[in-house]
Amino acid sequence: KEIADVVDIDFNLTHHIARKTFATTVLLSNNVPMDVVSKLLGHTKLQTTQEHYGEIVKQRLRDEIDRMKDRQ
């Protein structure tokens, strides 16, 4: 929130948004395995992480498939 104020971002930055940004941008976008992401987020069940972030992994798979198609 302090950084948002400094750079004049008029957006309600919450703890939830910070966690989601960390999980998606820092971890999943850098191919950190889902079970590791789950542990870093403090989830007791992998299923919890999959429910919240599984769509991001699916999209990454679609992007990779499209990239392989383009190589042919």
CHARMM internal coordinates of N, CA and C (Angstrom, degrees):
IC EDIT
DIST 1 N 1 CA 1.4430
DIST 1 CA 1 C 1.5226
ANGL 1 N 1 CA 1 C 110.85
DIST 1 C 2 N 1.3108
ANGL 1 CA 1 C 2 N 115.58
DIHE 1 N 1 CA 1 C 2 N -37.43
DIST 2 N 2 CA 1.4638
ANGL 1 C 2 N 2 CA 119.28
DIHE 1 CA 1 C 2 N 2 CA 179.66
DIST 2 CA 2 C 1.5195
ANGL 2 N 2 CA 2 C 110.85
DIHE 1 C 2 N 2 CA 2 C -64.64
DIST 2 C 3 N 1.3244
ANGL 2 CA 2 C 3 N 116.75
DIHE 2 N 2 CA 2 C 3 N -41.06
DIST 3 N 3 CA 1.4682
ANGL 2 C 3 N 3 CA 120.51
DIHE 2 CA 2 C 3 N 3 CA 179.01
DIST 3 CA 3 C 1.5181
ANGL 3 N 3 CA 3 C 109.87
DIHE 2 C 3 N 3 CA 3 C -64.86
DIST 3 C 4 N 1.3324
ANGL 3 CA 3 C 4 N 117.40
DIHE 3 N 3 CA 3 C 4 N -41.41
DIST 4 N 4 CA 1.4648
ANGL 3 C 4 N 4 CA 120.82
DIHE 3 CA 3 C 4 N 4 CA 178.32
DIST 4 CA 4 C 1.5209
ANGL 4 N 4 CA 4 C 110.59
DIHE 3 C 4 N 4 CA 4 C -59.22
DIST 4 C 5 N 1.3124
ANGL 4 CA 4 C 5 N 116.92
DIHE 4 N 4 CA 4 C 5 N -39.78
DIST 5 N 5 CA 1.4645
ANGL 4 C 5 N 5 CA 120.39
DIHE 4 CA 4 C 5 N 5 CA 177.72
DIST 5 CA 5 C 1.5264
ANGL 5 N 5 CA 5 C 111.28
DIHE 4 C 5 N 5 CA 5 C -65.02
DIST 5 C 6 N 1.3189
ANGL 5 CA 5 C 6 N 116.54
DIHE 5 N 5 CA 5 C 6 N -42.40
DIST 6 N 6 CA 1.4667
ANGL 5 C 6 N 6 CA 121.01
DIHE 5 CA 5 C 6 N 6 CA -178.05
DIST 6 CA 6 C 1.5236
ANGL 6 N 6 CA 6 C 111.01
DIHE 5 C 6 N 6 CA 6 C -63.70
DIST 6 C 7 N 1.3338
ANGL 6 CA 6 C 7 N 116.61
DIHE 6 N 6 CA 6 C 7 N -42.44
DIST 7 N 7 CA 1.4680
ANGL 6 C 7 N 7 CA 120.01
DIHE 6 CA 6 C 7 N 7 CA -177.53
DIST 7 CA 7 C 1.5259
ANGL 7 N 7 CA 7 C 111.90
DIHE 6 C 7 N 7 CA 7 C -93.94
DIST 7 C 8 N 1.3181
ANGL 7 CA 7 C 8 N 116.03
DIHE 7 N 7 CA 7 C 8 N 9.60
DIST 8 N 8 CA 1.4612
ANGL 7 C 8 N 8 CA 123.10
DIHE 7 CA 7 C 8 N 8 CA 174.40
DIST 8 CA 8 C 1.5316
ANGL 8 N 8 CA 8 C 112.85
DIHE 7 C 8 N 8 CA 8 C 59.51
DIST 8 C 9 N 1.3284
ANGL 8 CA 8 C 9 N 115.79
DIHE 8 N 8 CA 8 C 9 N 47.63
DIST 9 N 9 CA 1.4644
ANGL 8 C 9 N 9 CA 120.82
DIHE 8 CA 8 C 9 N 9 CA 174.06
DIST 9 CA 9 C 1.5193
ANGL 9 N 9 CA 9 C 107.08
DIHE 8 C 9 N 9 CA 9 C -93.90
DIST 9 C 10 N 1.3187
ANGL 9 CA 9 C 10 N 115.99
DIHE 9 N 9 CA 9 C 10 N 119.97
DIST 10 N 10 CA 1.4566
ANGL 9 C 10 N 10 CA 120.88
DIHE 9 CA 9 C 10 N 10 CA 179.98
DIST 10 CA 10 C 1.5261
ANGL 10 N 10 CA 10 C 108.45
DIHE 9 C 10 N 10 CA 10 C -92.93
DIST 10 C 11 N 1.3234
ANGL 10 CA 10 C 11 N 115.62
DIHE 10 N 10 CA 10 C 11 N 77.05
DIST 11 N 11 CA 1.4588
ANGL 10 C 11 N 11 CA 121.71
DIHE 10 CA 10 C 11 N 11 CA -176.22
DIST 11 CA 11 C 1.5181
ANGL 11 N 11 CA 11 C 107.97
DIHE 10 C 11 N 11 CA 11 C -149.90
DIST 11 C 12 N 1.3047
ANGL 11 CA 11 C 12 N 116.72
DIHE 11 N 11 CA 11 C 12 N 136.12
DIST 12 N 12 CA 1.4593
ANGL 11 C 12 N 12 CA 120.44
DIHE 11 CA 11 C 12 N 12 CA -179.34
DIST 12 CA 12 C 1.5229
ANGL 12 N 12 CA 12 C 109.99
DIHE 11 C 12 N 12 CA 12 C -77.74
DIST 12 C 13 N 1.3137
ANGL 12 CA 12 C 13 N 116.44
DIHE 12 N 12 CA 12 C 13 N 95.08
DIST 13 N 13 CA 1.4579
ANGL 12 C 13 N 13 CA 121.14
DIHE 12 CA 12 C 13 N 13 CA 179.58
DIST 13 CA 13 C 1.5213
ANGL 13 N 13 CA 13 C 109.29
DIHE 12 C 13 N 13 CA 13 C -82.74
DIST 13 C 14 N 1.3252
ANGL 13 CA 13 C 14 N 115.04
DIHE 13 N 13 CA 13 C 14 N 119.98
DIST 14 N 14 CA 1.4598
ANGL 13 C 14 N 14 CA 120.35
DIHE 13 CA 13 C 14 N 14 CA -177.27
DIST 14 CA 14 C 1.5236
ANGL 14 N 14 CA 14 C 110.65
DIHE 13 C 14 N 14 CA 14 C -111.51
DIST 14 C 15 N 1.3032
ANGL 14 CA 14 C 15 N 114.99
DIHE 14 N 14 CA 14 C 15 N 169.35
DIST 15 N 15 CA 1.4623
ANGL 14 C 15 N 15 CA 121.44
DIHE 14 CA 14 C 15 N 15 CA 175.42
DIST 15 CA 15 C 1.5315
ANGL 15 N 15 CA 15 C 109.65
DIHE 14 C 15 N 15 CA 15 C -59.15
DIST 15 C 16 N 1.3194
ANGL 15 CA 15 C 16 N 116.59
DIHE 15 N 15 CA 15 C 16 N -40.05
DIST 16 N 16 CA 1.4674
ANGL 15 C 16 N 16 CA 121.40
DIHE 15 CA 15 C 16 N 16 CA -179.73
DIST 16 CA 16 C 1.5290
ANGL 16 N 16 CA 16 C 110.98
DIHE 15 C 16 N 16 CA 16 C -62.22
DIST 16 C 17 N 1.3025
ANGL 16 CA 16 C 17 N 117.08
DIHE 16 N 16 CA 16 C 17 N -43.36
DIST 17 N 17 CA 1.4658
ANGL 16 C 17 N 17 CA 121.09
DIHE 16 CA 16 C 17 N 17 CA 178.87
DIST 17 CA 17 C 1.5243
ANGL 17 N 17 CA 17 C 110.09
DIHE 16 C 17 N 17 CA 17 C -63.63
DIST 17 C 18 N 1.3176
ANGL 17 CA 17 C 18 N 117.17
DIHE 17 N 17 CA 17 C 18 N -40.65
DIST 18 N 18 CA 1.4672
ANGL 17 C 18 N 18 CA 120.56
DIHE 17 CA 17 C 18 N 18 CA 178.89
DIST 18 CA 18 C 1.5228
ANGL 18 N 18 CA 18 C 110.98
DIHE 17 C 18 N 18 CA 18 C -62.95
DIST 18 C 19 N 1.3304
ANGL 18 CA 18 C 19 N 117.45
DIHE 18 N 18 CA 18 C 19 N -43.01
DIST 19 N 19 CA 1.4719
ANGL 18 C 19 N 19 CA 121.32
DIHE 18 CA 18 C 19 N 19 CA 178.93
DIST 19 CA 19 C 1.5263
ANGL 19 N 19 CA 19 C 110.73
DIHE 18 C 19 N 19 CA 19 C -63.63
DIST 19 C 20 N 1.3300
ANGL 19 CA 19 C 20 N 116.17
DIHE 19 N 19 CA 19 C 20 N -43.21
DIST 20 N 20 CA 1.4642
ANGL 19 C 20 N 20 CA 119.97
DIHE 19 CA 19 C 20 N 20 CA -178.65
DIST 20 CA 20 C 1.5276
ANGL 20 N 20 CA 20 C 110.21
DIHE 19 C 20 N 20 CA 20 C -66.15
DIST 20 C 21 N 1.3118
ANGL 20 CA 20 C 21 N 117.07
DIHE 20 N 20 CA 20 C 21 N -41.25
DIST 21 N 21 CA 1.4603
ANGL 20 C 21 N 21 CA 120.77
DIHE 20 CA 20 C 21 N 21 CA 177.45
DIST 21 CA 21 C 1.5192
ANGL 21 N 21 CA 21 C 110.77
DIHE 20 C 21 N 21 CA 21 C -61.95
DIST 21 C 22 N 1.3132
ANGL 21 CA 21 C 22 N 116.61
DIHE 21 N 21 CA 21 C 22 N -44.36
DIST 22 N 22 CA 1.4631
ANGL 21 C 22 N 22 CA 121.21
DIHE 21 CA 21 C 22 N 22 CA 177.82
DIST 22 CA 22 C 1.5255
ANGL 22 N 22 CA 22 C 110.42
DIHE 21 C 22 N 22 CA 22 C -59.86
DIST 22 C 23 N 1.3194
ANGL 22 CA 22 C 23 N 116.68
DIHE 22 N 22 CA 22 C 23 N -47.40
DIST 23 N 23 CA 1.4671
ANGL 22 C 23 N 23 CA 120.85
DIHE 22 CA 22 C 23 N 23 CA -177.30
DIST 23 CA 23 C 1.5213
ANGL 23 N 23 CA 23 C 111.82
DIHE 22 C 23 N 23 CA 23 C -65.29
DIST 23 C 24 N 1.3109
ANGL 23 CA 23 C 24 N 117.49
DIHE 23 N 23 CA 23 C 24 N -42.98
DIST 24 N 24 CA 1.4636
ANGL 23 C 24 N 24 CA 119.90
DIHE 23 CA 23 C 24 N 24 CA -174.43
DIST 24 CA 24 C 1.5187
ANGL 24 N 24 CA 24 C 112.96
DIHE 23 C 24 N 24 CA 24 C -84.49
DIST 24 C 25 N 1.3006
ANGL 24 CA 24 C 25 N 117.11
DIHE 24 N 24 CA 24 C 25 N -51.97
DIST 25 N 25 CA 1.4594
ANGL 24 C 25 N 25 CA 120.85
DIHE 24 CA 24 C 25 N 25 CA -174.19
DIST 25 CA 25 C 1.5172
ANGL 25 N 25 CA 25 C 112.66
DIHE 24 C 25 N 25 CA 25 C -75.97
DIST 25 C 26 N 1.2987
ANGL 25 CA 25 C 26 N 116.29
DIHE 25 N 25 CA 25 C 26 N -46.83
DIST 26 N 26 CA 1.4596
ANGL 25 C 26 N 26 CA 119.66
DIHE 25 CA 25 C 26 N 26 CA -175.08
DIST 26 CA 26 C 1.5238
ANGL 26 N 26 CA 26 C 111.68
DIHE 25 C 26 N 26 CA 26 C -80.94
DIST 26 C 27 N 1.3132
ANGL 26 CA 26 C 27 N 117.28
DIHE 26 N 26 CA 26 C 27 N -44.95
DIST 27 N 27 CA 1.4583
ANGL 26 C 27 N 27 CA 119.91
DIHE 26 CA 26 C 27 N 27 CA -172.11
DIST 27 CA 27 C 1.5245
ANGL 27 N 27 CA 27 C 113.60
DIHE 26 C 27 N 27 CA 27 C -93.60
DIST 27 C 28 N 1.3237
ANGL 27 CA 27 C 28 N 117.17
DIHE 27 N 27 CA 27 C 28 N -66.68
DIST 28 N 28 CA 1.4642
ANGL 27 C 28 N 28 CA 119.82
DIHE 27 CA 27 C 28 N 28 CA -173.07
DIST 28 CA 28 C 1.5279
ANGL 28 N 28 CA 28 C 112.42
DIHE 27 C 28 N 28 CA 28 C -64.10
DIST 28 C 29 N 1.3090
ANGL 28 CA 28 C 29 N 117.96
DIHE 28 N 28 CA 28 C 29 N -35.78
DIST 29 N 29 CA 1.4667
ANGL 28 C 29 N 29 CA 120.24
DIHE 28 CA 28 C 29 N 29 CA 178.70
DIST 29 CA 29 C 1.5188
ANGL 29 N 29 CA 29 C 112.20
DIHE 28 C 29 N 29 CA 29 C -69.65
DIST 29 C 30 N 1.3146
ANGL 29 CA 29 C 30 N 116.82
DIHE 29 N 29 CA 29 C 30 N -15.02
DIST 30 N 30 CA 1.4618
ANGL 29 C 30 N 30 CA 121.54
DIHE 29 CA 29 C 30 N 30 CA 177.50
DIST 30 CA 30 C 1.5210
ANGL 30 N 30 CA 30 C 111.85
DIHE 29 C 30 N 30 CA 30 C -108.81
DIST 30 C 31 N 1.3269
ANGL 30 CA 30 C 31 N 115.14
DIHE 30 N 30 CA 30 C 31 N 23.17
DIST 31 N 31 CA 1.4711
ANGL 30 C 31 N 31 CA 122.94
DIHE 30 CA 30 C 31 N 31 CA 174.35
DIST 31 CA 31 C 1.5227
ANGL 31 N 31 CA 31 C 114.78
DIHE 30 C 31 N 31 CA 31 C 61.54
DIST 31 C 32 N 1.3193
ANGL 31 CA 31 C 32 N 117.21
DIHE 31 N 31 CA 31 C 32 N 29.18
DIST 32 N 32 CA 1.4610
ANGL 31 C 32 N 32 CA 120.12
DIHE 31 CA 31 C 32 N 32 CA 172.88
DIST 32 CA 32 C 1.5291
ANGL 32 N 32 CA 32 C 106.63
DIHE 31 C 32 N 32 CA 32 C -73.00
DIST 32 C 33 N 1.3276
ANGL 32 CA 32 C 33 N 118.29
DIHE 32 N 32 CA 32 C 33 N 129.71
DIST 33 N 33 CA 1.4664
ANGL 32 C 33 N 33 CA 120.85
DIHE 32 CA 32 C 33 N 33 CA -177.46
DIST 33 CA 33 C 1.5367
ANGL 33 N 33 CA 33 C 112.44
DIHE 32 C 33 N 33 CA 33 C -59.20
DIST 33 C 34 N 1.3225
ANGL 33 CA 33 C 34 N 114.67
DIHE 33 N 33 CA 33 C 34 N 147.23
DIST 34 N 34 CA 1.4595
ANGL 33 C 34 N 34 CA 121.29
DIHE 33 CA 33 C 34 N 34 CA -176.83
DIST 34 CA 34 C 1.5302
ANGL 34 N 34 CA 34 C 112.23
DIHE 33 C 34 N 34 CA 34 C -57.08
DIST 34 C 35 N 1.3271
ANGL 34 CA 34 C 35 N 118.00
DIHE 34 N 34 CA 34 C 35 N -36.97
DIST 35 N 35 CA 1.4672
ANGL 34 C 35 N 35 CA 118.88
DIHE 34 CA 34 C 35 N 35 CA -179.02
DIST 35 CA 35 C 1.5318
ANGL 35 N 35 CA 35 C 111.39
DIHE 34 C 35 N 35 CA 35 C -67.23
DIST 35 C 36 N 1.3178
ANGL 35 CA 35 C 36 N 116.81
DIHE 35 N 35 CA 35 C 36 N -32.38
DIST 36 N 36 CA 1.4678
ANGL 35 C 36 N 36 CA 120.63
DIHE 35 CA 35 C 36 N 36 CA 177.13
DIST 36 CA 36 C 1.5310
ANGL 36 N 36 CA 36 C 109.57
DIHE 35 C 36 N 36 CA 36 C -71.29
DIST 36 C 37 N 1.3310
ANGL 36 CA 36 C 37 N 116.53
DIHE 36 N 36 CA 36 C 37 N -43.17
DIST 37 N 37 CA 1.4649
ANGL 36 C 37 N 37 CA 120.92
DIHE 36 CA 36 C 37 N 37 CA 176.68
DIST 37 CA 37 C 1.5277
ANGL 37 N 37 CA 37 C 109.26
DIHE 36 C 37 N 37 CA 37 C -56.78
DIST 37 C 38 N 1.3204
ANGL 37 CA 37 C 38 N 115.71
DIHE 37 N 37 CA 37 C 38 N -44.97
DIST 38 N 38 CA 1.4584
ANGL 37 C 38 N 38 CA 121.45
DIHE 37 CA 37 C 38 N 38 CA -179.40
DIST 38 CA 38 C 1.5227
ANGL 38 N 38 CA 38 C 111.51
DIHE 37 C 38 N 38 CA 38 C -57.76
DIST 38 C 39 N 1.3092
ANGL 38 CA 38 C 39 N 116.13
DIHE 38 N 38 CA 38 C 39 N -46.39
DIST 39 N 39 CA 1.4645
ANGL 38 C 39 N 39 CA 120.10
DIHE 38 CA 38 C 39 N 39 CA -179.75
DIST 39 CA 39 C 1.5277
ANGL 39 N 39 CA 39 C 111.60
DIHE 38 C 39 N 39 CA 39 C -66.38
DIST 39 C 40 N 1.3250
ANGL 39 CA 39 C 40 N 117.05
DIHE 39 N 39 CA 39 C 40 N -41.20
DIST 40 N 40 CA 1.4634
ANGL 39 C 40 N 40 CA 120.31
DIHE 39 CA 39 C 40 N 40 CA 179.96
DIST 40 CA 40 C 1.5269
ANGL 40 N 40 CA 40 C 112.09
DIHE 39 C 40 N 40 CA 40 C -65.02
DIST 40 C 41 N 1.3330
ANGL 40 CA 40 C 41 N 116.00
DIHE 40 N 40 CA 40 C 41 N -30.84
DIST 41 N 41 CA 1.4591
ANGL 40 C 41 N 41 CA 119.94
DIHE 40 CA 40 C 41 N 41 CA 178.41
DIST 41 CA 41 C 1.5259
ANGL 41 N 41 CA 41 C 112.22
DIHE 40 C 41 N 41 CA 41 C -83.00
DIST 41 C 42 N 1.3300
ANGL 41 CA 41 C 42 N 116.34
DIHE 41 N 41 CA 41 C 42 N -8.14
DIST 42 N 42 CA 1.4547
ANGL 41 C 42 N 42 CA 120.07
DIHE 41 CA 41 C 42 N 42 CA 178.55
DIST 42 CA 42 C 1.5110
ANGL 42 N 42 CA 42 C 114.40
DIHE 41 C 42 N 42 CA 42 C 81.60
DIST 42 C 43 N 1.3324
ANGL 42 CA 42 C 43 N 116.85
DIHE 42 N 42 CA 42 C 43 N 17.89
DIST 43 N 43 CA 1.4620
ANGL 42 C 43 N 43 CA 119.67
DIHE 42 CA 42 C 43 N 43 CA 177.51
DIST 43 CA 43 C 1.5220
ANGL 43 N 43 CA 43 C 109.30
DIHE 42 C 43 N 43 CA 43 C -75.43
DIST 43 C 44 N 1.3210
ANGL 43 CA 43 C 44 N 116.94
DIHE 43 N 43 CA 43 C 44 N 135.71
DIST 44 N 44 CA 1.4623
ANGL 43 C 44 N 44 CA 120.01
DIHE 43 CA 43 C 44 N 44 CA 178.68
DIST 44 CA 44 C 1.5176
ANGL 44 N 44 CA 44 C 111.46
DIHE 43 C 44 N 44 CA 44 C -81.55
DIST 44 C 45 N 1.3269
ANGL 44 CA 44 C 45 N 116.56
DIHE 44 N 44 CA 44 C 45 N -21.46
DIST 45 N 45 CA 1.4672
ANGL 44 C 45 N 45 CA 120.88
DIHE 44 CA 44 C 45 N 45 CA 179.64
DIST 45 CA 45 C 1.5256
ANGL 45 N 45 CA 45 C 109.55
DIHE 44 C 45 N 45 CA 45 C -123.27
DIST 45 C 46 N 1.3193
ANGL 45 CA 45 C 46 N 115.95
DIHE 45 N 45 CA 45 C 46 N 133.51
DIST 46 N 46 CA 1.4636
ANGL 45 C 46 N 46 CA 121.08
DIHE 45 CA 45 C 46 N 46 CA 176.36
DIST 46 CA 46 C 1.5257
ANGL 46 N 46 CA 46 C 110.39
DIHE 45 C 46 N 46 CA 46 C -59.57
DIST 46 C 47 N 1.3158
ANGL 46 CA 46 C 47 N 116.43
DIHE 46 N 46 CA 46 C 47 N -33.48
DIST 47 N 47 CA 1.4624
ANGL 46 C 47 N 47 CA 121.41
DIHE 46 CA 46 C 47 N 47 CA -178.96
DIST 47 CA 47 C 1.5319
ANGL 47 N 47 CA 47 C 111.58
DIHE 46 C 47 N 47 CA 47 C -58.43
DIST 47 C 48 N 1.3066
ANGL 47 CA 47 C 48 N 117.07
DIHE 47 N 47 CA 47 C 48 N -35.70
DIST 48 N 48 CA 1.4676
ANGL 47 C 48 N 48 CA 120.82
DIHE 47 CA 47 C 48 N 48 CA 178.28
DIST 48 CA 48 C 1.5247
ANGL 48 N 48 CA 48 C 110.09
DIHE 47 C 48 N 48 CA 48 C -60.42
DIST 48 C 49 N 1.3014
ANGL 48 CA 48 C 49 N 116.42
DIHE 48 N 48 CA 48 C 49 N -46.30
DIST 49 N 49 CA 1.4664
ANGL 48 C 49 N 49 CA 121.29
DIHE 48 CA 48 C 49 N 49 CA 179.65
DIST 49 CA 49 C 1.5196
ANGL 49 N 49 CA 49 C 110.20
DIHE 48 C 49 N 49 CA 49 C -64.69
DIST 49 C 50 N 1.3178
ANGL 49 CA 49 C 50 N 116.96
DIHE 49 N 49 CA 49 C 50 N -43.51
DIST 50 N 50 CA 1.4609
ANGL 49 C 50 N 50 CA 121.18
DIHE 49 CA 49 C 50 N 50 CA -179.66
DIST 50 CA 50 C 1.5213
ANGL 50 N 50 CA 50 C 111.26
DIHE 49 C 50 N 50 CA 50 C -61.93
DIST 50 C 51 N 1.3186
ANGL 50 CA 50 C 51 N 116.84
DIHE 50 N 50 CA 50 C 51 N -38.69
DIST 51 N 51 CA 1.4667
ANGL 50 C 51 N 51 CA 120.28
DIHE 50 CA 50 C 51 N 51 CA 179.13
DIST 51 CA 51 C 1.5231
ANGL 51 N 51 CA 51 C 111.61
DIHE 50 C 51 N 51 CA 51 C -65.63
DIST 51 C 52 N 1.3186
ANGL 51 CA 51 C 52 N 116.84
DIHE 51 N 51 CA 51 C 52 N -36.75
DIST 52 N 52 CA 1.4643
ANGL 51 C 52 N 52 CA 120.25
DIHE 51 CA 51 C 52 N 52 CA -176.93
DIST 52 CA 52 C 1.5253
ANGL 52 N 52 CA 52 C 113.25
DIHE 51 C 52 N 52 CA 52 C -84.78
DIST 52 C 53 N 1.3314
ANGL 52 CA 52 C 53 N 117.59
DIHE 52 N 52 CA 52 C 53 N -32.01
DIST 53 N 53 CA 1.4599
ANGL 52 C 53 N 53 CA 120.30
DIHE 52 CA 52 C 53 N 53 CA -171.51
DIST 53 CA 53 C 1.5213
ANGL 53 N 53 CA 53 C 114.11
DIHE 52 C 53 N 53 CA 53 C -124.05
DIST 53 C 54 N 1.3116
ANGL 53 CA 53 C 54 N 117.37
DIHE 53 N 53 CA 53 C 54 N 3.57
DIST 54 N 54 CA 1.4610
ANGL 53 C 54 N 54 CA 121.23
DIHE 53 CA 53 C 54 N 54 CA -177.50
DIST 54 CA 54 C 1.5179
ANGL 54 N 54 CA 54 C 113.84
DIHE 53 C 54 N 54 CA 54 C -60.76
DIST 54 C 55 N 1.3127
ANGL 54 CA 54 C 55 N 117.19
DIHE 54 N 54 CA 54 C 55 N -35.22
DIST 55 N 55 CA 1.4683
ANGL 54 C 55 N 55 CA 120.42
DIHE 54 CA 54 C 55 N 55 CA -178.91
DIST 55 CA 55 C 1.5263
ANGL 55 N 55 CA 55 C 110.95
DIHE 54 C 55 N 55 CA 55 C -63.96
DIST 55 C 56 N 1.3007
ANGL 55 CA 55 C 56 N 117.27
DIHE 55 N 55 CA 55 C 56 N -33.11
DIST 56 N 56 CA 1.4621
ANGL 55 C 56 N 56 CA 121.33
DIHE 55 CA 55 C 56 N 56 CA 178.42
DIST 56 CA 56 C 1.5217
ANGL 56 N 56 CA 56 C 109.90
DIHE 55 C 56 N 56 CA 56 C -64.70
DIST 56 C 57 N 1.3212
ANGL 56 CA 56 C 57 N 116.33
DIHE 56 N 56 CA 56 C 57 N -41.47
DIST 57 N 57 CA 1.4627
ANGL 56 C 57 N 57 CA 120.83
DIHE 56 CA 56 C 57 N 57 CA 178.36
DIST 57 CA 57 C 1.5211
ANGL 57 N 57 CA 57 C 110.00
DIHE 56 C 57 N 57 CA 57 C -65.55
DIST 57 C 58 N 1.3250
ANGL 57 CA 57 C 58 N 117.45
DIHE 57 N 57 CA 57 C 58 N -42.03
DIST 58 N 58 CA 1.4702
ANGL 57 C 58 N 58 CA 121.19
DIHE 57 CA 57 C 58 N 58 CA 178.23
DIST 58 CA 58 C 1.5275
ANGL 58 N 58 CA 58 C 110.42
DIHE 57 C 58 N 58 CA 58 C -60.29
DIST 58 C 59 N 1.3192
ANGL 58 CA 58 C 59 N 116.90
DIHE 58 N 58 CA 58 C 59 N -43.50
DIST 59 N 59 CA 1.4637
ANGL 58 C 59 N 59 CA 120.38
DIHE 58 CA 58 C 59 N 59 CA 179.65
DIST 59 CA 59 C 1.5198
ANGL 59 N 59 CA 59 C 110.78
DIHE 58 C 59 N 59 CA 59 C -64.18
DIST 59 C 60 N 1.3105
ANGL 59 CA 59 C 60 N 117.01
DIHE 59 N 59 CA 59 C 60 N -39.89
DIST 60 N 60 CA 1.4643
ANGL 59 C 60 N 60 CA 120.68
DIHE 59 CA 59 C 60 N 60 CA 178.16
DIST 60 CA 60 C 1.5231
ANGL 60 N 60 CA 60 C 110.51
DIHE 59 C 60 N 60 CA 60 C -62.60
DIST 60 C 61 N 1.3251
ANGL 60 CA 60 C 61 N 117.49
DIHE 60 N 60 CA 60 C 61 N -39.69
DIST 61 N 61 CA 1.4644
ANGL 60 C 61 N 61 CA 121.06
DIHE 60 CA 60 C 61 N 61 CA 176.67
DIST 61 CA 61 C 1.5230
ANGL 61 N 61 CA 61 C 110.91
DIHE 60 C 61 N 61 CA 61 C -63.25
DIST 61 C 62 N 1.3331
ANGL 61 CA 61 C 62 N 116.65
DIHE 61 N 61 CA 61 C 62 N -43.90
DIST 62 N 62 CA 1.4753
ANGL 61 C 62 N 62 CA 119.89
DIHE 61 CA 61 C 62 N 62 CA 177.95
DIST 62 CA 62 C 1.5262
ANGL 62 N 62 CA 62 C 110.44
DIHE 61 C 62 N 62 CA 62 C -60.26
DIST 62 C 63 N 1.3199
ANGL 62 CA 62 C 63 N 116.73
DIHE 62 N 62 CA 62 C 63 N -42.27
DIST 63 N 63 CA 1.4653
ANGL 62 C 63 N 63 CA 120.91
DIHE 62 CA 62 C 63 N 63 CA 179.20
DIST 63 CA 63 C 1.5275
ANGL 63 N 63 CA 63 C 111.30
DIHE 62 C 63 N 63 CA 63 C -62.42
DIST 63 C 64 N 1.3303
ANGL 63 CA 63 C 64 N 116.68
DIHE 63 N 63 CA 63 C 64 N -41.62
DIST 64 N 64 CA 1.4671
ANGL 63 C 64 N 64 CA 120.85
DIHE 63 CA 63 C 64 N 64 CA 179.26
DIST 64 CA 64 C 1.5265
ANGL 64 N 64 CA 64 C 111.05
DIHE 63 C 64 N 64 CA 64 C -65.53
DIST 64 C 65 N 1.3217
ANGL 64 CA 64 C 65 N 117.17
DIHE 64 N 64 CA 64 C 65 N -40.87
DIST 65 N 65 CA 1.4677
ANGL 64 C 65 N 65 CA 120.88
DIHE 64 CA 64 C 65 N 65 CA 178.12
DIST 65 CA 65 C 1.5189
ANGL 65 N 65 CA 65 C 109.93
DIHE 64 C 65 N 65 CA 65 C -63.06
DIST 65 C 66 N 1.3210
ANGL 65 CA 65 C 66 N 117.11
DIHE 65 N 65 CA 65 C 66 N -43.95
DIST 66 N 66 CA 1.4649
ANGL 65 C 66 N 66 CA 120.79
DIHE 65 CA 65 C 66 N 66 CA 177.80
DIST 66 CA 66 C 1.5228
ANGL 66 N 66 CA 66 C 110.96
DIHE 65 C 66 N 66 CA 66 C -61.11
DIST 66 C 67 N 1.3128
ANGL 66 CA 66 C 67 N 116.42
DIHE 66 N 66 CA 66 C 67 N -39.80
DIST 67 N 67 CA 1.4618
ANGL 66 C 67 N 67 CA 120.33
DIHE 66 CA 66 C 67 N 67 CA 179.68
DIST 67 CA 67 C 1.5248
ANGL 67 N 67 CA 67 C 111.01
DIHE 66 C 67 N 67 CA 67 C -65.12
DIST 67 C 68 N 1.3270
ANGL 67 CA 67 C 68 N 117.38
DIHE 67 N 67 CA 67 C 68 N -38.70
DIST 68 N 68 CA 1.4704
ANGL 67 C 68 N 68 CA 120.94
DIHE 67 CA 67 C 68 N 68 CA 177.97
DIST 68 CA 68 C 1.5208
ANGL 68 N 68 CA 68 C 110.77
DIHE 67 C 68 N 68 CA 68 C -67.13
DIST 68 C 69 N 1.3264
ANGL 68 CA 68 C 69 N 117.22
DIHE 68 N 68 CA 68 C 69 N -37.32
DIST 69 N 69 CA 1.4646
ANGL 68 C 69 N 69 CA 120.99
DIHE 68 CA 68 C 69 N 69 CA 177.81
DIST 69 CA 69 C 1.5271
ANGL 69 N 69 CA 69 C 110.30
DIHE 68 C 69 N 69 CA 69 C -62.35
DIST 69 C 70 N 1.3200
ANGL 69 CA 69 C 70 N 116.31
DIHE 69 N 69 CA 69 C 70 N -39.90
DIST 70 N 70 CA 1.4617
ANGL 69 C 70 N 70 CA 121.29
DIHE 69 CA 69 C 70 N 70 CA -178.98
DIST 70 CA 70 C 1.5238
ANGL 70 N 70 CA 70 C 112.26
DIHE 69 C 70 N 70 CA 70 C -66.18
DIST 70 C 71 N 1.3163
ANGL 70 CA 70 C 71 N 117.21
DIHE 70 N 70 CA 70 C 71 N -25.61
DIST 71 N 71 CA 1.4654
ANGL 70 C 71 N 71 CA 120.96
DIHE 70 CA 70 C 71 N 71 CA -179.44
DIST 71 CA 71 C 1.5237
ANGL 71 N 71 CA 71 C 112.40
DIHE 70 C 71 N 71 CA 71 C -74.32
DIST 71 C 72 N 1.3044
ANGL 71 CA 71 C 72 N 116.98
DIHE 71 N 71 CA 71 C 72 N -21.41
DIST 72 N 72 CA 1.4761
ANGL 71 C 72 N 72 CA 119.94
DIHE 71 CA 71 C 72 N 72 CA -175.65
DIST 72 CA 72 C 1.4965
ANGL 72 N 72 CA 72 C 112.49
DIHE 71 C 72 N 72 CA 72 C -77.97
END
COOR INIT
IC SEED 1 N 1 CA 1 C
IC BUILD
